[in-house]
């Protein structure tokens, strides 16, 4: 069943100018040495927009060699902190100047509404560069008192060459959460964007060069999984910063361990959203719908498990089902659109397979949505609410990464916490209550790196984000995010 109210897609608005689909290595655009190319498809129309180079072994080796030279011999790691900060602030200003262009690129690449991309994705991207430009000034180490006659101090230094491997759902946000702190700390970077969404990564290369980032400090290699694995295995890469699924994250950690690379992993989530009977139900219902439809559910911190206290269960389910069925779905260029398409055909098929298996095998009841929106030409999936599932169902336990929400009832606070914590993931969680003591008590018991109370999805670059359990390790954002791109050195100067 697919009940929704999609906007009809009108004649598409003129698209943005597409960046050159070549590799950016050592400050220059280059063709892949294999001459292989990959299609880039607009998910709202299922039409090929352009092609980009597929980086092979020689290309990755060239990019890493450029980054290695820039780190070992170039000015960037040795540059005064204020000068690196000035360049990063210049990058922020250039991104702000080109925000409308970048938002359109992000939209045609991912399918997200243009107005969301400009307001959320570009706002966050600019903030990342400005924040880490400011934090760069704090990389000044400290003097320590010791029991031995010495002048002793701790230096905080960059790690070296960073491989930043990023996913398809938030290309700008999730790449600059790695690039900005890595550069601020004095590292050099080779960025491998998701194979389906490379366009803003390529445009960013031009903007960083214009801002004054020296040749070799920032490089972009496009391609699929094999390209990323070449980066992981390269012995001259010192650190890997990866965002993606937990399954691939395990492989990343295993390969990186062969050469003991530094690693940060921001992985999958299956976040629970708890509504207690004392909550403001209207507010809780609205937040719960936003939690699972935002970015078409392609959000690692999406609230995809709704847990409702039994006395208000029927009212909440009815409210969520009605709201989900009325979410405007359609053309990403329309200001009225809230939900665009999923990013690719394979991903749509995956989401559909989860829902089909849940209804046929696990006894799930479709309360809203349930499938692909056939009236629209791209990869559209209706916001879907499923009931009647037990805790062991794959729909409850596994990350679907689409606009699919499961709902379960609970009777006690302890049961709610047990259900919320009862998956392998621990990226985010939320609860709705008007009791302040309960808010703090339950937040403390939830096994998640971020907890929202009476809201969902609030993020700020000053606050660290990351996972518990199989949602990864390391932190992004905040001063903690900058620390992930540095290492410490203790220096003892004898006074004897």
C-alpha positions, 0 to 999 in steps of 0.5 A: 500500500502506498498512500501519500500526497506527492507533488506532481513534478513539473518541467524541471528547473534549469540545473546547475553547472556540473563540475569537471568529472576528473580527478584532482591531484596535486593542485591539477585536474587529471584524467584517470590513467585507466580512462574508466568513467562512472555515470552520475544519475539524478535520483529525482529523474533517474536520468544520467547527468554526467560521468566522472573518472574512476580512480585506479591504483596508479591514480590513488598512488599519485594522490597519496604521493602528492599528499605525502610530499605536501605534508613532508616537504610543503608549507602547510603543516609548518604554517603559522596557525593564524595563516591556516585559520585565515585560509580556512575562513577564506574557504568559508566565505567562498562557500557562502558566496557559492552557496546557491550553486552548491545547494543545487549540486547537492540536490541533483546529486542526492535528491534532497530538496534544494531549500533544505540543502541551502539552509541545512547542508550549506549552513553546516558546511560554512560553520565547519570551516569557520569553527575549525579555523577558530579552533586552530588557534588552540593547538598550542600544547601545554607545559607540565610540572615534573619530578625530574629537573627538566622543562617539560612540555606537550606538543600537539601535532598533525598526524600526516596524510588523512584518507577521508571516505564519505557516504552519499547522504550528506556529501558536503556535511560529512566530508567537511566534518573531516576535511575542516578539522584535518586541515586546521590541524595541519594534515593533508587530505585525500578525499574519496566521496561516495561513488553516487554523489561526487559532484560537490566534492569536486567543486570543493577542490576548486574552492579550497584552491581559490582560498589558498590551500597549497597544491597537494594538501587537498586531493579528490579521487572519485570511484567505488569501493575498490578505490576506497580500499586502495586508500585504506591499504596504502602504507603512506596514509596515516589516518582514515576517517570513515562514515558509512554502514557498520558492515563496511566500517568493520572492513575499514577497521580490519584493513586499517589495522594492518598498518596500524592507521589512526581510525575514526568510524561514524557508522550505522544507527537504529535510533529509538524515540521514546514517547511517555504518556505525560509528553506533549503529544502534538509536539512529540508526534511532529518531532517523531515524523521529522525524525524519520522522514528528514533527508528521506530517512537517509540519516544515520541518526534518524529516529526509526524506532518509535516506542510509545507508552501504552495509554497513549499508543493509539493516539500517537500511532493515529497521529503519526500515520496521518502526518506521515501520509500527508508529508509533501513528497516530490520535486526537490526544486519545489519549495513545498517539498519535504521528502525527495527521492532516495539516492539510487535505484539499488538503495530503493530496492533495498528499502522495499525488500525490508518492508516486503520481508517484514510484512510477509515474514514478520507480520508487520502491519502497514499503517502508512505508506509501504512502497515505491511511489510509481507516479513519480519518475525517480527513486521515490519511496512513501514515508512508511509506518509499520506496527505489529513487530517484535524486538527481534525483527530485522526491521527493528534491529537493522538499519534500513536507511529510508523513510521507514518507522517501526512502532512498539508499545511499552508499559514501564520506564525500565521496559522503554530503556531496555527496548531502546538499548536492545540493538547493536547500535548506539548512535542517537536516541530521544525521549519526550516527557514533561517531567524534568527528572525523568528527562535527565534520568532516562537520558543517562541510561540510554546507550547513545552518543547523542540524546535529544529531549522533546525534539529530534536531530538538533546538531551543532558543530560545537558539540561532539557526535559519535557512536556507542557500541557498533555505531563506531568510535571516535568523535566528530564536531567540537574540540573533540573532533579536532583532537582526532586529527592530532597526536601528542608529543612530550618533550623533556629539556634537561635542566641538570 
